[in-house]
Amino acid sequence: MSQGETLDPRWIGAVIPREHWHFHRQLLDRYNIVLAPGEFSLVMEMINRRRAQLIEERRDGQAIYSVRLPVAQERIYVLAHGARIITAWPPEKRLNVIRRQLERSPLGAGSL
């Protein structure tokens, strides 16, 4: 740790499973966000319960979702395949355009 950085006490005794490390590394690289313990589960729950806004369905069964992280008050894009989160998708202008169009449409107004 560099000077000025401290260990978040919420992480003492907490663990990130190996299969989720890619997501967390990409989230840090692309959004400069480190989730607190339990926030990743919240992201998964939002996607699985369809509370995350579906932005783009892909041919291979994957989808890009827009998720607002309540603690950080930040919106991120997540690539998932069903219930499995793959990565934090890079923020792209085209995804913001799609999201705004969906929010304006009567069908997309209830999704966040």
C-alpha positions in Angstrom: 0.0 0.0 0.0 1.2 3.5 -0.8 1.2 6.3 1.7 -2.3 7.6 2.3 -4.0 4.3 1.4 -5.5 2.3 4.3 -7.1 -1.1 4.4 -10.9 -0.8 4.5 -11.8 -2.6 7.8 -14.8 -4.1 6.1 -12.4 -6.4 4.1 -10.9 -8.0 7.2 -11.8 -11.6 7.0 -13.6 -11.1 3.7 -12.6 -12.9 0.5 -13.2 -12.5 -3.3 -13.6 -15.9 -5.0 -11.1 -16.5 -7.7 -13.7 -16.6 -10.5 -14.7 -13.0 -9.6 -11.2 -11.4 -9.6 -11.4 -10.5 -13.3 -14.5 -8.5 -12.8 -13.0 -6.7 -9.8 -9.7 -5.9 -11.6 -11.6 -4.5 -14.6 -13.9 -2.5 -12.4 -10.8 -0.9 -10.8 -9.1 -0.3 -14.2 -12.1 1.0 -16.0 -14.1 2.9 -13.3 -11.5 3.3 -10.5 -14.0 1.6 -8.1 -13.3 -1.0 -5.4 -16.5 -2.6 -4.1 -17.0 -3.1 -0.4 -17.8 -6.6 0.8 -21.4 -7.6 -0.2 -21.6 -5.0 -3.1 -20.7 -7.6 -5.7 -23.5 -9.8 -4.5 -25.8 -6.8 -4.8 -24.8 -6.3 -8.4 -25.5 -10.0 -9.1 -28.8 -9.8 -7.4 -29.8 -6.7 -9.5 -29.0 -8.5 -12.7 -30.7 -11.8 -11.7 -33.8 -10.1 -10.4 -34.0 -7.9 -13.6 -33.5 -4.7 -11.6 -30.5 -3.8 -13.7 -31.3 -2.1 -17.0 -30.7 -4.4 -20.0 -28.7 -2.3 -22.5 -27.7 -4.8 -25.2 -28.3 -8.5 -25.8 -25.6 -10.3 -27.8 -25.9 -13.3 -30.0 -23.9 -15.6 -27.8 -26.3 -15.4 -24.9 -24.4 -12.6 -23.2 -25.9 -9.2 -22.3 -24.6 -5.8 -21.2 -26.4 -4.3 -18.2 -26.4 -0.8 -16.7 -26.1 -1.0 -12.9 -26.1 1.9 -10.5 -23.9 1.2 -7.4 -25.8 2.6 -4.5 -22.8 3.2 -2.3 -20.6 4.9 -4.9 -23.6 6.6 -6.7 -21.8 5.5 -9.9 -23.3 3.8 -12.9 -21.3 0.9 -14.4 -21.8 -1.5 -17.3 -21.6 -5.2 -16.7 -21.2 -8.0 -19.2 -23.0 -11.2 -18.0 -24.0 -14.5 -19.4 -27.2 -15.5 -17.6 -26.6 -15.3 -13.9 -22.8 -15.3 -14.3 -21.0 -12.0 -14.3 -18.1 -11.9 -16.8 -16.6 -8.4 -16.6 -17.0 -4.7 -15.9 -17.6 -3.5 -19.5 -15.8 -0.3 -20.4 -17.8 2.8 -20.3 -18.8 3.8 -23.9 -20.6 6.7 -25.3 -22.8 4.5 -27.4 -24.0 2.6 -24.3 -24.9 5.9 -22.6 -26.9 6.9 -25.7 -28.8 3.5 -25.7 -29.4 3.8 -21.9 -30.9 7.3 -22.2 -33.1 6.2 -25.2 -34.4 3.3 -23.1 -35.1 5.5 -20.2 -37.1 7.9 -22.3 -39.2 5.1 -23.9 -42.4 3.9 -22.1 -41.1 0.3 -21.9 -37.7 1.2 -20.4 -38.9 3.8 -17.9 -39.2 1.4 -15.0 -35.8 -0.2 -15.4 -32.7 1.0 -13.5 
